[in-house]
Amino acid sequence: MKNIVIAAGYATRLGELTKNFPKPLLQIGQSSILGRMLDDIDRIPDIDEHIVITNHKFAHHFEEWKRGTHYTKPITIVDDGTETNETRLGAVCDLLFAMQKLQIDDDLLVVAADNILFFSFQEFVDFAKQKGTSCIMCHEQPSVEKLQRTGVVVLDEQNRVLNMEEKPQVPKSHWAVPPFYIYRKADLDLVRHSVENGCGKDAPGNLAHYMVDHTTVHAWPMSAGRFDIGSLDTYKEACERFGN
C-alpha cells in the first residue's frame, strides 16, 4: 500500500505564514504537521512508500525536509509543476498526476496533510482489509452549519455508504467526511478515469463522492477526534495545545 499525501495547495488562508512555505511543514513543537502524521503511518506494516505530491513553488522545501527524516519507508516527492494558487491542479488531479508519473498500481492510503489526529491510521487500514472495499472515514458532526460545509454520508448497518453529498443545504445525516481515504487496487481504473467522467477536480472529497456512485465504499467511524489546521487562528491554537 502506498501512502499518498496531498500537499500541493497554497494555504492562502494562513497569509504571510505560508506565502513562501508549505503548511504541512509548519512546526508544532518539535515536529511538523506532516511529521506528526507520518510518525504514525510509517509504523503500519502494509505501507511500503510515502509519496508527497506538492507544487513547484514548495517542492524544494519538501526535498530539504526529506533529507532530515529517518522513516523506515522511502519518501518520494512529486512536483506537479504549478507555481500559483490560480494555476493549481486541484487535489484530485494532483493524485492522478502522481499515479501516472510513478505508474502506481497498488492499494492507496490518501491523506490531506493539515490535521493532527488522535487515533492511528492502522485502525483505518484494518477496517478496509476487513471490508475488502475502498473506504472513507466519517465522524459525527452535530452542527448543521458545519455539515453544510463538508461531505455528508448516509450509511447502512454494515457501514456501507449509501449516499454522499458535498456541502448539502439539507444534510441527510450527521456523518461528516474528513479528507482521508483508502482506494483499493481493483478500483484504480475508476480513479484514473474519474475526472474525464465528470468528477470535480479541486477537493479530495469530490473523488470520494464519485467513487461512492460507481463502486462499493464503506465508511470507518473515527475512533477519536482530529484537529483541523485551516486558518492562522487554528494553527496558533494547535501550537498552544500540542506544542509540548
Steps between C-alpha positions, in 0.01 A plus 500: 500500500626847405442795729423803282508838672313776318710809573488714186275777630612854576322549837404860418288528818817498710625820333867589531576184699458281193569752226839340437481186714271191491242459775571126560857585604405767754642417841289399798733437790794284396336367183305617196134438420601246235766346722247425772280322247781296344628397843181295522459386138863387470435233766225330296644176352282521187653836399813464285549860377401858581424715194463873558343690210577872517536800269810642334511802729534287814666183366849602616371544856372142500826371352691674778260361760541150351877513547449545873253213549577148621187303416517127433309535171641699205363847420440620144429870431292573188499853353177578312661796318264774619618822664187694598165438668328611180673232291476213754388165364261420785524207742344238272717592202807503725423143604457396135824679409695306763338169402593550136850635560597214735292232322329413826297179504455427871245554771510867602471680830428862401531768768486877531798632695344770717355309795615384841339163570415331829481148358718274285453444128568133578137475614382638166720259302374206708139605435560519123663156496203358690248653259701427185383823333613855450430696818460849636491634854208666674422663834186628667448871456204646692525846343285537188695813409826302493337213310402750232872566442618141461419160351215312668424128469208268569601152621328164535540270801826357360644850445465479125460847351156530343522866408751785511442870444748787496394805705128413512257773598284236669734229639353148498708388799750622757789296350763742370793388283859612577771490226635148553431215257604149398461408134566135425697387199190346338337846490794696357361500145199688635738747667710546185196584285306694763567855379432423135168353611389810687665481844581837654871588509561720801398339829606141581141435610391533138676173422348324800156612383573372149616163635190460716291537184703242304615226741447360848647726768491458878554769764704457817367706794808668648587356841617840627514861386725718287614860496464664159754778435326718245569856607755714682289484816478120499875471435573723799258296710672177389838639604361593842317171555741249346833680485635322803 
